[in-house]
Amino acid sequence: MLTNSRILPAAILLVFLVSVFSISGTAADPEADAVAQTIVQLRSHDANGMDVSPQVQTLLTQIKQRIRALVLSELNRSSTAAPLDTASARVNIVSRLRSAGVRIGPVPIPTGSPSPSDYVKPAFGHIEEISLSVPANNPGLVLSLIKFELPCGSDFSLSGFSKANDQWNTSFVREENDYSSVTGAIGELTFQVSVPNQTNDFLVVSAAVGACTQPTPISFTLSAIKVMSQSGLSSELFKTTDPQRVQTALSTRASISTEPDSFEIGFQVAKFLERGQPSRRRTIRFVARDGSLVQTAPRIVDNDRLVEFVDEWMALPLNQASPWVSGIAGSIIACRHDVIRRRAETAATPQFLGLTPSCSPGRQIMAVGFAGLSDTFYISIGLKDGVGTILGVNTTRPNCNP
């Protein structure tokens, strides 16, 4: 039997043990703590111009992986909610990071010498923004976009998560790692997710601009990730050596439209036929076939796109322009394509002379001439499933009279 003198110390010990286990149980957050540990390590590395040391490269890759693990853990904590409340999930993620000592967003610069209580941003890897969203056209997917601060510019990391067997998993990742210069980071990212097809496969298409970009021309790095939901696998359709993977533009603005097996990307470029005139939007289209990409002619939706279509076709070398041609006059079209290009490059500036009435339904004819020359070429364009095709290039105006 316990006396009062023995009950009091025992009760104190019991309260102490309960409080210790309670605190350790609520405070333990391995995913958030792992992110905080990486930021502590990054803080020990100062900026060195545009260079990124091998140690920092490893840590930047690690922090992206650890934040992805944090997002996954939060999604699985919230898995009972239907539909998922991404706003609440984001608030919880930010709260967990702050509880681990990680600051997100703007951090005031301490005046004078920083005190031990001041939060000092690392030169690399400070988290500027965290966003979670669900695409309207692909509601089974959650997108996470993380923006990291660099000594010059930013670095974006895009991840997609989907649910299978009541468990959230990573579907795809679009980010750059192991760059020795900050220019290798993704400073700006434009992306679009397609609707899923009948087997729930979909495309994630993006155009990335490096951090700390210089004045024009701008280089876009394209990506097309095929996500196969049934197998849980994803693959990049652009090969590293693909010459179409990197495109040059006059600005960082890009537009993307995508379907489960095809996509178009548009950006501003200099005109080929009307040099010296305002820039035009170049649109390139790719179709995914058997795990690779095939470039095709873009769609034509209005007369402005018709002019861009002809200008783009003329700007292409013959080997790239040939797939845009259909019909029996391929050799004649190729010859006249070469004539227009040579005259444009050496003799006179080509000019669009407007649309000419067509004798055949479903066709449009664009007249192209040259400043100071009398020659005019009549380029006949048709549509096949909304995609433009060159049907003929004539040197005389079509005569529709019988």
Secondary structure, DSSP 8 states (H G I E B T S, - for coil): ---HHHHHHHHHHHHHHHHHHHHHHHH--HHHHHHHHHHHHHHTS--BTTB--HHHHHHHHHHHHHHHHHHHHHHHHTTTSSS--HHHHHHHHHHHHHHTT--BS-----SSS--TTS----SS-EEEEEEEE--TT-TTEEEEEEEEE-SSSEEEEEEEEEEETTEEEEEEEE---S-SBGGGSEEEEEEEE----TTS-EEEEEEEEESS--SSSEEEEEEEEEEETTTTEEEE-S-TT-GGGEEEESSS-EEEEEETTEEEEEEEE--SSSTTS--EEEEEEEEEETTEEEEE--B--SHHHHHHHHHHHHHS-HHHHGGGB-SS-HHHHHHHHHHHHHHHHHT--EEEEEEE--SSTTEEEEEEEETT---EEEEEEEEETTEEEEEEEESS------
